[in-house]
Amino acid sequence: MLDDWKSGDFSHVDKDHNYFWENQGGTVGKAYGLQTLPGEIELIKQNSLKNKPNGLFFI
């Protein structure tokens, strides 16, 4: 896992996340796949807009 990350390979980061999540008794936050770049940008925008009173967002 760490060798993959060190080389920039995050293609199974969802499975890596769930490995730790399960071993620590996780009940909320299980990963079901990887986020796409457009999906990630939209998520950041939505969460940033909630915290910005003027609605400004820069990416």
C-alpha positions as CSV (number, residue, x, y, z in Angstrom):
1,M,0.0,0.0,0.0
2,L,2.6,2.5,1.0
3,D,4.8,1.6,-2.0
4,D,1.8,2.3,-4.2
5,W,1.2,5.7,-2.6
6,K,4.9,6.6,-2.7
7,S,4.9,5.9,-6.5
8,G,1.8,8.0,-6.9
9,D,-0.6,5.1,-7.5
10,F,-3.8,5.8,-5.7
11,S,-5.9,3.5,-7.9
12,H,-7.1,1.4,-4.9
13,V,-7.2,4.0,-2.2
14,D,-10.8,3.1,-1.6
15,K,-9.8,-0.4,-0.6
16,D,-6.9,0.9,1.4
17,H,-9.3,3.3,3.3
18,N,-11.7,0.4,4.0
19,Y,-8.9,-1.8,5.3
20,F,-8.1,0.7,8.1
21,W,-11.8,1.6,8.5
22,E,-12.8,-2.0,9.1
23,N,-9.9,-2.7,11.4
24,Q,-10.7,0.3,13.5
25,G,-14.4,-0.7,13.8
26,G,-15.8,1.8,11.4
27,T,-19.5,2.2,11.1
28,V,-19.9,5.4,9.0
29,G,-17.7,6.4,6.1
30,K,-17.1,3.2,4.1
31,A,-15.7,3.8,0.7
32,Y,-17.5,2.4,-2.3
33,G,-15.2,3.5,-5.1
34,L,-13.0,6.3,-6.3
35,Q,-14.3,9.9,-6.9
36,T,-13.9,11.3,-10.4
37,L,-12.1,14.6,-10.8
38,P,-15.3,16.5,-11.8
39,G,-17.1,14.9,-8.9
40,E,-14.4,15.9,-6.5
41,I,-14.4,19.5,-7.8
42,E,-18.2,19.7,-7.4
43,L,-17.9,18.3,-3.8
44,I,-15.3,21.0,-3.0
45,K,-17.5,23.7,-4.5
46,Q,-20.6,22.7,-2.6
47,N,-18.7,22.4,0.7
48,S,-16.8,25.6,0.2
49,L,-20.0,27.6,-0.7
50,K,-21.6,26.4,2.6
51,N,-18.7,28.1,4.5
52,K,-18.4,31.3,2.4
53,P,-21.0,34.0,3.2
54,N,-20.5,35.7,-0.2
55,G,-20.5,32.5,-2.2
56,L,-17.1,33.2,-3.7
57,F,-15.1,30.1,-4.7
58,F,-11.7,29.8,-6.4
59,I,-10.2,26.7,-7.8
